[in-house]
Amino acid sequence: MSPSDVVFLRATVALAERGRFTCAPNPTVGCIIVRDGGIIGRGFHQLTGRAHAEVNAIADAGGDVVGATVYVSLEPCAFVGRTPACAQTLIDAKVARVVVAAEDPHPKVAGRGLEMLRQAGIEANLITQPEALQLISGYTSREISGRPFVRIKTASSLDGAMALANGESQWITGSTARQDVQYWRARSDAIVTGVGTVLADDPQLNVRLETYSDCRQPLRVVLDSTLRIPAEARILQGGNTLLVHVRGIEVPSYLQAIPNVELLGLEHGPTDLQAVLEHLALLGCNEVLVEAGPKVCGSFATNTSSTRLWDEWLCYVAPKWLGSASRPLADFALDVLANAPRSSIIETMNIGEDLRIRLAFRNQEDEQR
């Protein structure tokens, strides 16, 4: 490993981000090809089903990459899917060396791509970069745990209130914070909310900023045990919506007539959050954003299943107080302080007049071992 290896690998991660909003369910991948110390080709995975990053980088280099070093943010795939195996493509291109920033967690790859290259006489190095692992966190979660990477978003006052007692919540945070949320929506494959939020606020939960006009609109998922959602709800219009309900209840006829609306009946209804997330993983969702009221947020925070149900929490905090007659950020009750859900602060940032705190899940059981 040389210092230049790390520099080029980090550059592939930055390049991969250009496909962030368009290539799901595939992972975002960037590739840079170097010969005689200079970059001769760059490429990233743009759309699922289209050419992968390595193929685009070879094309950018004019097709001649013999003897070159290939830097890629994710291990080249080792099997034929919608596109040829990238490991074989690099072998056929007669490159001399391949340097990878992260191993592919897909069970059909997971080191096999690197092994294919080595067996073909190509030097193949894995130099794991934290940035590359973070880049594919959603894809990794889906492949390893069978559920998407779950990110919860809340907006609250300094005293932890999400709304006034009468439900009024628009707007606690400022316009800059609301624009920032559009980025997290754009990179998400699905947005989860509860029917209570739909009835109270009638949200669209879509991506509206022109900056993200190329992104695929996320699937809207409404947790609605008894299908109380009204036919005129905006979340049922202008995109795909999934309604999660208790299996066996009568489905209103108006819901069956609305295009792009699908229903998922579960034995325990939407309270079985694990089943909801597993279904979203089967649909190819890598990242899911939860934008919901206190009850749903509380359910994610305090779920008693053996498997954690969230990974990251975006807390937008406004410099204002709503007082005791207000609704909490998450609705649940604790009897013992030691049982309080834990998290770690991984980032704080001023977003306009508000503060954004990014929290990561902390496993209390692991800490006690």
Secondary structure, DSSP 4 states (H G I P E B T S, - for coil): --HHHHHHHHHHHHHHGGGTTTSTTSPP-EEEEEETTEEEEEEE--STTS--HHHHHHHHTTT--TT-EEEESSPPP-S-SSS--HHHHHHHTT-SEEEESS---STT-TTHHHHHHHHTT-EEEE---HHHHHHTHHHHHHHHHSS-EEEEEEEE-TTSEEEETT---TTSS-HHHHHHHHHHHHT-SEEEEEHHHHHHH----S---GGGTTSPPPEEEEE-TT----TT-GGGSSS-EEEEEETTSPPPHHHHTSTTEEEEEETTGGG-HHHHHHHHHHTT-SEEEE---HHHHHHHHH--SSS---SEEEEEE-S----SSEEESS----S-GGGS--EEEEEEEEETTEEEEEEEE--HHHHH-
